Amino acid sequence: MVVVIGFEGSANKLGVGIVKDGIVLSNPRHTYITPPGQGFLPKDTAKHHREHALDVLQKALDEANISPDEIDVIAYTKGPGMGAPLVSTAIVARTVAQLWRKPMIAVNHCIGHIEMGRLITGAVNPTVLYVSGGNTQVIAYSQRRYRIFGETIDIAVGNCLDRFARVLKLSNDPSPGYNIEQLAKKGKKFLELPYVVKGMDVSFSGLLSFIEERAPQLLEKGEYSPEDLCFSLQETVFAMLIEITERAMAHCGSEEVLIVGGVGCNKRLQAMMEVMAQERGAKLYATDERFCIDNGAMIAQAGWEMYRSGQTTPLKETSCTQRFRTDEVEVTWRS
Protein backbone atom coordinates (compact mmCIF):
# COMPACT_ATOMS: atom_id res chain seq x y z
CA MET A 1 0.00 0.00 0.00
CA VAL A 2 1.51 3.32 -1.08
CA VAL A 3 -0.11 6.64 -0.12
CA VAL A 4 1.02 9.78 -1.96
CA ILE A 5 0.08 13.42 -1.39
CA GLY A 6 0.45 15.72 -4.40
CA PHE A 7 0.83 19.52 -4.51
CA GLU A 8 -0.13 21.37 -7.71
CA GLY A 9 0.21 25.14 -8.21
CA SER A 10 1.61 25.77 -11.70
CA ALA A 11 -1.05 28.32 -12.68
CA ASN A 12 -4.14 29.82 -11.03
CA LYS A 13 -5.37 26.57 -9.40
CA LEU A 14 -3.93 25.43 -6.09
CA GLY A 15 -4.63 21.73 -5.49
CA VAL A 16 -3.66 19.13 -2.90
CA GLY A 17 -4.67 15.54 -3.60
CA ILE A 18 -4.13 12.19 -1.89
CA VAL A 19 -3.97 8.91 -3.81
CA LYS A 20 -3.71 5.40 -2.33
CA ASP A 21 -2.87 2.63 -4.78
CA GLY A 22 -4.87 4.07 -7.68
CA ILE A 23 -7.77 5.33 -5.54
CA VAL A 24 -8.31 9.09 -5.18
CA LEU A 25 -8.99 9.71 -1.47
CA SER A 26 -9.26 13.51 -1.67
CA ASN A 27 -8.73 16.25 -4.24
CA PRO A 28 -9.65 19.76 -3.00
CA ARG A 29 -8.50 22.88 -4.86
CA HIS A 30 -8.82 26.66 -4.69
CA THR A 31 -8.89 28.84 -7.82
CA TYR A 32 -7.55 32.38 -8.08
CA ILE A 33 -10.20 34.32 -10.02
CA THR A 34 -9.50 37.81 -11.37
CA PRO A 35 -12.06 40.46 -12.47
CA PRO A 36 -13.58 40.20 -16.01
CA GLY A 37 -11.21 41.34 -18.76
CA GLN A 38 -8.08 40.57 -16.73
CA GLY A 39 -5.60 37.72 -16.68
CA PHE A 40 -3.66 36.55 -13.63
CA LEU A 41 -0.16 37.83 -12.83
CA PRO A 42 2.49 35.44 -11.45
CA LYS A 43 3.14 37.42 -8.23
CA ASP A 44 -0.59 37.73 -7.40
CA THR A 45 -1.16 34.04 -8.16
CA ALA A 46 1.76 33.06 -5.90
CA LYS A 47 0.29 35.24 -3.12
CA HIS A 48 -3.06 33.45 -3.53
CA HIS A 49 -1.33 30.05 -3.24
CA ARG A 50 0.58 31.09 -0.11
CA GLU A 51 -2.62 32.35 1.53
CA HIS A 52 -4.64 29.19 0.84
CA ALA A 53 -2.00 26.40 0.95
CA LEU A 54 -2.51 25.33 4.57
CA ASP A 55 -6.33 25.39 4.33
CA VAL A 56 -6.31 23.23 1.18
CA LEU A 57 -3.75 20.86 2.74
CA GLN A 58 -5.88 20.45 5.88
CA LYS A 59 -8.97 19.87 3.74
CA ALA A 60 -7.15 17.15 1.76
CA LEU A 61 -6.12 15.34 4.98
CA ASP A 62 -9.63 15.67 6.48
CA GLU A 63 -11.44 14.44 3.34
CA ALA A 64 -9.07 11.48 3.01
CA ASN A 65 -9.40 10.81 6.75
CA ILE A 66 -5.66 10.24 6.89
CA SER A 67 -2.85 11.42 9.17
CA PRO A 68 0.63 12.59 8.03
CA ASP A 69 2.32 9.43 9.38
CA GLU A 70 0.22 7.30 6.97
CA ILE A 71 1.64 9.16 3.95
CA ASP A 72 4.62 7.53 2.22
CA VAL A 73 5.82 10.20 -0.17
CA ILE A 74 5.22 13.85 -1.14
CA ALA A 75 4.89 14.75 -4.82
CA TYR A 76 4.91 18.29 -6.21
CA THR A 77 4.81 19.99 -9.61
CA LYS A 78 8.33 20.83 -10.79
CA GLY A 79 7.06 22.42 -14.04
CA PRO A 80 6.13 23.52 -16.62
CA GLY A 81 4.19 26.54 -15.41
CA MET A 82 4.42 30.08 -14.07
CA GLY A 83 7.58 30.61 -12.02
CA ALA A 84 6.26 32.35 -8.90
CA PRO A 85 3.22 30.07 -8.29
CA LEU A 86 5.37 26.95 -8.92
CA VAL A 87 7.96 28.08 -6.37
CA SER A 88 5.40 29.08 -3.71
CA THR A 89 3.77 25.63 -3.95
CA ALA A 90 7.10 23.76 -4.00
CA ILE A 91 8.18 25.57 -0.81
CA VAL A 92 5.05 24.29 0.96
CA ALA A 93 5.73 20.73 -0.29
CA ARG A 94 9.40 20.91 0.81
CA THR A 95 8.48 22.26 4.24
CA VAL A 96 5.87 19.55 4.77
CA ALA A 97 8.33 16.84 3.61
CA GLN A 98 10.92 17.99 6.17
CA LEU A 99 8.39 18.35 9.00
CA TRP A 100 6.89 14.92 8.33
CA ARG A 101 10.28 13.36 7.40
CA LYS A 102 9.04 12.01 4.05
CA PRO A 103 10.81 11.52 0.70
CA MET A 104 9.88 13.76 -2.26
CA ILE A 105 9.16 13.27 -5.94
CA ALA A 106 9.32 16.06 -8.55
CA VAL A 107 6.56 15.56 -11.13
CA ASN A 108 6.19 16.90 -14.68
CA HIS A 109 2.81 18.68 -14.83
CA CYS A 110 1.95 17.28 -18.29
CA ILE A 111 2.70 13.71 -17.21
CA GLY A 112 0.47 14.28 -14.17
CA HIS A 113 -2.41 15.01 -16.58
CA ILE A 114 -1.65 11.91 -18.69
CA GLU A 115 -1.37 9.49 -15.74
CA MET A 116 -4.56 10.88 -14.17
CA GLY A 117 -6.36 10.46 -17.48
CA ARG A 118 -5.15 6.87 -17.82
CA LEU A 119 -6.18 6.06 -14.24
CA ILE A 120 -9.68 7.57 -14.40
CA THR A 121 -10.66 6.41 -17.91
CA GLY A 122 -8.84 3.06 -18.03
CA ALA A 123 -7.17 3.95 -21.36
CA VAL A 124 -4.22 1.60 -21.90
CA ASN A 125 -1.98 3.13 -24.58
CA PRO A 126 -3.78 6.13 -26.06
CA THR A 127 -2.67 8.92 -28.34
CA VAL A 128 -3.04 11.93 -26.03
CA LEU A 129 -4.29 15.41 -26.89
CA TYR A 130 -3.09 17.63 -24.05
CA VAL A 131 -4.85 21.02 -24.15
CA SER A 132 -4.71 23.66 -21.42
CA GLY A 133 -4.08 27.34 -20.74
CA GLY A 134 -0.32 26.88 -21.01
CA ASN A 135 0.17 23.77 -23.16
CA THR A 136 -1.02 22.23 -26.43
CA GLN A 137 0.59 18.92 -27.44
CA VAL A 138 -0.21 15.64 -29.21
CA ILE A 139 1.63 12.88 -27.35
CA ALA A 140 2.14 9.12 -27.65
CA TYR A 141 4.19 6.71 -25.54
CA SER A 142 7.18 4.98 -27.13
CA GLN A 143 10.36 3.44 -25.69
CA ARG A 144 10.19 4.85 -22.14
CA ARG A 145 9.22 8.39 -23.17
CA TYR A 146 6.05 10.32 -23.85
CA ARG A 147 6.90 11.51 -27.37
CA ILE A 148 5.57 14.82 -28.66
CA PHE A 149 4.20 14.36 -32.19
CA GLY A 150 2.90 17.89 -32.61
CA GLU A 151 2.40 21.05 -30.56
CA THR A 152 1.63 24.74 -30.71
CA ILE A 153 4.46 26.84 -32.07
CA ASP A 154 3.30 29.96 -30.21
CA ILE A 155 0.47 30.21 -27.65
CA ALA A 156 -1.60 27.39 -26.13
CA VAL A 157 -5.21 26.87 -27.19
CA GLY A 158 -6.47 27.66 -23.67
CA ASN A 159 -4.53 30.93 -23.69
CA CYS A 160 -6.09 31.80 -27.06
CA LEU A 161 -9.62 31.22 -25.67
CA ASP A 162 -8.86 33.07 -22.42
CA ARG A 163 -7.52 36.11 -24.25
CA PHE A 164 -10.57 36.30 -26.50
CA ALA A 165 -12.77 36.07 -23.40
CA ARG A 166 -10.99 39.23 -22.19
CA VAL A 167 -11.94 41.03 -25.44
CA LEU A 168 -15.60 40.19 -24.74
CA LYS A 169 -15.15 41.06 -21.02
CA LEU A 170 -16.46 37.61 -20.02
CA SER A 171 -16.32 36.55 -16.38
CA ASN A 172 -13.34 34.48 -15.19
CA ASP A 173 -15.68 32.53 -12.91
CA PRO A 174 -15.47 29.52 -13.07
CA SER A 175 -13.13 30.02 -16.06
CA PRO A 176 -13.06 32.12 -19.25
CA GLY A 177 -12.95 29.02 -21.46
CA TYR A 178 -16.09 27.62 -19.82
CA ASN A 179 -17.96 30.87 -20.44
CA ILE A 180 -16.86 30.91 -24.10
CA GLU A 181 -18.16 27.32 -24.41
CA GLN A 182 -21.59 28.33 -23.06
CA LEU A 183 -21.88 31.31 -25.47
CA ALA A 184 -20.68 29.19 -28.40
CA LYS A 185 -23.65 26.83 -27.93
CA LYS A 186 -25.95 29.69 -29.02
CA GLY A 187 -23.81 30.83 -31.98
CA LYS A 188 -25.29 30.35 -35.47
CA LYS A 189 -23.31 32.50 -37.91
CA PHE A 190 -19.81 31.25 -38.75
CA LEU A 191 -16.97 33.72 -39.30
CA GLU A 192 -14.13 32.25 -41.35
CA LEU A 193 -10.87 32.55 -39.40
CA PRO A 194 -7.23 31.74 -40.30
CA TYR A 195 -6.73 27.97 -40.06
CA VAL A 196 -3.04 27.38 -39.34
CA VAL A 197 -1.73 23.81 -39.31
CA LYS A 198 1.94 23.41 -40.20
CA GLY A 199 2.70 19.70 -40.58
CA MET A 200 2.04 18.29 -37.12
CA ASP A 201 2.11 21.70 -35.39
CA VAL A 202 -0.53 24.38 -34.91
CA SER A 203 -0.39 28.15 -34.48
CA PHE A 204 -3.01 30.25 -32.70
CA SER A 205 -1.45 33.72 -32.37
CA GLY A 206 -2.34 34.96 -35.89
CA LEU A 207 -5.87 33.64 -35.60
CA LEU A 208 -6.23 35.40 -32.22
CA SER A 209 -4.90 38.72 -33.61
CA PHE A 210 -7.33 38.43 -36.54
CA ILE A 211 -10.43 37.95 -34.37
CA GLU A 212 -9.27 40.44 -31.69
CA GLU A 213 -8.86 43.19 -34.31
CA ARG A 214 -12.16 42.53 -36.09
CA ALA A 215 -14.42 41.69 -33.13
CA PRO A 216 -15.15 45.29 -31.99
CA GLN A 217 -16.29 46.42 -35.50
CA LEU A 218 -18.27 43.23 -36.20
CA LEU A 219 -20.09 43.54 -32.88
CA GLU A 220 -20.68 47.28 -33.29
CA LYS A 221 -22.18 46.84 -36.76
CA GLY A 222 -24.30 43.95 -35.48
CA GLU A 223 -22.95 41.65 -38.21
CA TYR A 224 -22.00 39.01 -35.64
CA SER A 225 -23.03 38.44 -32.03
CA PRO A 226 -20.60 37.49 -29.20
CA GLU A 227 -22.17 34.01 -29.44
CA ASP A 228 -21.31 33.78 -33.15
CA LEU A 229 -17.70 34.79 -32.54
CA CYS A 230 -17.23 32.27 -29.71
CA PHE A 231 -18.79 29.57 -31.91
CA SER A 232 -16.49 30.44 -34.85
CA LEU A 233 -13.37 30.51 -32.67
CA GLN A 234 -14.12 27.15 -31.02
CA GLU A 235 -14.99 25.36 -34.27
CA THR A 236 -11.77 26.57 -35.95
CA VAL A 237 -9.26 25.87 -33.18
CA PHE A 238 -10.80 22.47 -32.32
CA ALA A 239 -10.79 21.39 -35.99
CA MET A 240 -7.06 22.19 -36.12
CA LEU A 241 -6.42 20.10 -32.99
CA ILE A 242 -8.41 17.13 -34.27
CA GLU A 243 -6.55 17.19 -37.59
CA ILE A 244 -3.12 16.80 -35.96
CA THR A 245 -4.45 14.25 -33.42
CA GLU A 246 -5.85 12.08 -36.22
CA ARG A 247 -2.55 12.26 -38.08
CA ALA A 248 -0.67 11.09 -34.96
CA MET A 249 -3.16 8.24 -34.47
CA ALA A 250 -2.64 7.14 -38.09
CA HIS A 251 1.14 7.22 -37.62
CA CYS A 252 0.98 5.16 -34.40
CA GLY A 253 -1.80 2.81 -35.53
CA SER A 254 -3.61 3.88 -32.37
CA GLU A 255 -7.12 2.75 -31.45
CA GLU A 256 -7.47 4.98 -28.37
CA VAL A 257 -7.47 8.74 -27.98
CA LEU A 258 -7.36 10.50 -24.59
CA ILE A 259 -8.07 14.21 -24.06
CA VAL A 260 -6.43 15.77 -20.97
CA GLY A 261 -5.89 19.29 -19.62
CA GLY A 262 -8.32 22.05 -18.69
CA VAL A 263 -9.64 22.63 -22.23
CA GLY A 264 -10.32 18.87 -22.37
CA CYS A 265 -13.51 19.43 -20.33
CA ASN A 266 -15.06 21.21 -23.33
CA LYS A 267 -18.04 19.16 -24.49
CA ARG A 268 -17.81 20.45 -28.07
CA LEU A 269 -14.16 19.37 -28.34
CA GLN A 270 -15.12 15.94 -26.96
CA ALA A 271 -18.02 15.65 -29.46
CA MET A 272 -15.81 16.56 -32.44
CA MET A 273 -13.12 14.10 -31.28
CA GLU A 274 -15.76 11.38 -30.83
CA VAL A 275 -16.81 11.72 -34.51
CA MET A 276 -13.20 11.41 -35.66
CA ALA A 277 -12.55 8.43 -33.36
CA GLN A 278 -15.68 6.58 -34.56
CA GLU A 279 -14.71 7.11 -38.20
CA ARG A 280 -11.36 5.47 -37.41
CA GLY A 281 -12.90 2.65 -35.35
CA ALA A 282 -11.13 4.07 -32.29
CA LYS A 283 -12.32 4.81 -28.76
CA LEU A 284 -12.39 8.25 -27.13
CA TYR A 285 -11.51 8.68 -23.45
CA ALA A 286 -12.17 11.96 -21.63
CA THR A 287 -12.70 13.14 -18.05
CA ASP A 288 -14.79 15.81 -16.36
CA GLU A 289 -13.66 19.01 -14.62
CA ARG A 290 -12.69 17.16 -11.40
CA PHE A 291 -9.72 15.56 -13.12
CA CYS A 292 -8.99 17.46 -16.37
CA ILE A 293 -8.58 20.86 -14.69
CA ASP A 294 -5.28 21.19 -12.75
CA ASN A 295 -5.53 19.28 -9.46
CA GLY A 296 -3.35 17.76 -6.73
CA ALA A 297 -4.48 14.17 -7.26
CA MET A 298 -2.96 14.04 -10.75
CA ILE A 299 0.43 14.99 -9.29
CA ALA A 300 -0.06 12.38 -6.55
CA GLN A 301 -0.96 9.71 -9.14
CA ALA A 302 2.11 10.42 -11.29
CA GLY A 303 4.20 10.47 -8.09
CA TRP A 304 2.68 7.12 -7.10
CA GLU A 305 3.71 5.57 -10.45
CA MET A 306 7.22 7.04 -10.16
CA TYR A 307 7.70 5.99 -6.51
CA ARG A 308 6.62 2.40 -7.21
CA SER A 309 9.18 2.22 -10.03
CA GLY A 310 11.94 3.21 -7.57
CA GLN A 311 12.17 6.96 -8.14
CA THR A 312 12.59 9.71 -5.53
CA THR A 313 14.05 13.23 -5.79
CA PRO A 314 16.84 14.29 -3.38
CA LEU A 315 15.79 17.36 -1.37
CA LYS A 316 18.58 19.50 -2.85
CA GLU A 317 17.20 18.79 -6.35
CA THR A 318 13.57 19.72 -5.58
CA SER A 319 13.69 22.87 -7.67
CA CYS A 320 11.17 24.24 -10.20
CA THR A 321 11.47 25.04 -13.88
CA GLN A 322 9.03 26.98 -16.04
CA ARG A 323 10.13 24.98 -19.09
CA PHE A 324 10.00 21.24 -18.49
CA ARG A 325 9.25 19.23 -21.60
CA THR A 326 7.01 16.17 -21.49
CA ASP A 327 9.59 14.14 -23.44
CA GLU A 328 12.43 14.98 -20.99
CA VAL A 329 11.09 12.47 -18.44
CA GLU A 330 12.16 8.82 -18.54
CA VAL A 331 8.98 6.80 -18.06
CA THR A 332 10.26 4.04 -15.77
CA TRP A 333 6.80 2.76 -14.77
CA ARG A 334 5.54 1.63 -18.20
CA SER A 335 6.78 -1.38 -20.12
PyMOL commands that set and color helices and strands:
alter all, ss='L'
color gray80, all
select helices_A, chain A and resi 42-64+68-70+83-100+109-121+157-167+176-184+205-221+226-252+262-265+267-280+289-292+296-308+315-317+326-328
alter helices_A, ss='H'
color red, helices_A
select strands_A, chain A and resi 3-8+13-20+23-26+29-31+73-79+104-108+127-131+136-142+145-151+197-198+201-202+256-260+283-286
alter strands_A, ss='S'
color yellow, strands_A
deselect
rebuild
show_as cartoon
